[in-house]
Amino acid sequence: MSKTAELKIFLISTASYLFFGIFFISFPALAFNDELNDNQILGKTAKARFAVEQAWETYHDAALGGTLASPEIQTKLEMDLHKSRALLAEAYDAEDRGDMKTVDKMIVEIMQIKNEVITESREQKR
């Protein structure tokens, strides 16, 4: 076989390997696009769950330490915390249905409750 023919075969095979290599590298990125979107959605509800847990922990620390401002505030905070858990359950249900508008709405409410609970749990007795 001549050198020109060998060079031609080498170039064709190299180009083929490059083409298929690039194809196989880029194709999984396209295939996992839905998975990436799912992870972003799960990230939202995971942050909301963390916010609910953080609010409960802050509240429990204050309640066990006896530093809540009043029994009325303790009752209000407990009701708000139970509401945040119910909202989180609704967010998970909405997520399962693919209703991202409802998920976002629930998460906003959860974050508001978390902020209020943490702020009021840190207020000292008067």
N, C-alpha and C positions, 0 to 999 in steps of 0.2 A: 504494500500500500504506500502511496506517495505521501510525502510530508504535508502537502496541501490537503489531501483527503483526511489525514489524521488530525490536522489543525481544525478542519471543518467539523469533524465529529466531536472533538474536544469542545469547541465553542458552542455547538448545539446542545451537548449534554450539560455543559456548565450553565447555559442560559435556561435550560429546562429545570435543573436543580434550583436555580435562583427563583424562577417563576413559582414552582411548587412550594418552595420554602416560604416565600413571601405570602403566597396564598394560604398556606396552613397556619402561618403566624397570625394573619389578619382575620381569618375565618372564625376562630374561637372568640375573638372580640365581638364579632357580630352575633354569634350564638349566645353569648353571655350578657347581651345588652338587657334582656328582660330580667335576668338575675340581678344585675346592677340596680335597676329600678326598684326591684323588690327589696334589696338591701337598704336603699334610701328610705323607702316607706317604713321598713322595720326599724330603721334608725330613729324615725320620728316617734313611733310608739315606745321604743326602748327608752328614749329620753323622757317621755311622759311618765313611764313606769318608774324611772329613776327619780323624777321630781316628786311623785307620790310617796315613794319610800323615804326620800330626804325630808319631806314635810312631816311624815309620821315620826321619824327619828328625832327631829328637832322638837316636836310636840312632846314626845315621850320623855325626852331629857328634861324638859321644863316641868312637866307634870310630876315626874318622879322626884325631881329636885325641889318641888314645892315652890317654884318661882313664878307660876302663872299669876297674872294680875288679879284675877277673881274667878270664882266658880262659874259665873255667867260666861266669861270668856272661854273657860275650859269646855263648857257645853257647846258653845258656838263653834269652837275649833274642832271638836269631835264630829259635829254634824258636817262641817265643811270637809273634813278628811274622808268621812264615809261617802260624801257626794263625789269627791275626787276619785275614789275607787270605782264608783258606779260609772262615772264619766270615762274612766280608763277601759272598763268593760265595754261600754258603748263604742269607744274608739276601736277596740279590737274587732268588734262585730262589723263596724263600718269598713274597716280595713279588709276583712274577709269578703265583703260584698264589693269591694273596689270603689267605695264612695269616699274619695279623698277629701272632698269638700267638708263632709261631716267629720272626718278624722281631724282635719286641721282645726275645725271649730271646737271640737272636744279638747284638743291639746291646748288651745288658747285658754279655755276655761280652767283646765288643770293647772296650767302655769300661773294663772291669776290666783287661784286658791292656794297654791304652794307658796307664792310670795306673801300672801296675807297671813297664812298660818305661821310661816317662819318669822315674819315681822312681829306678829302678836305674841308668839311664844317667847320671843326674846325680851318683851317688855317686862320690867320688874314690877313686883308688888308695890302699891303706893302706900 
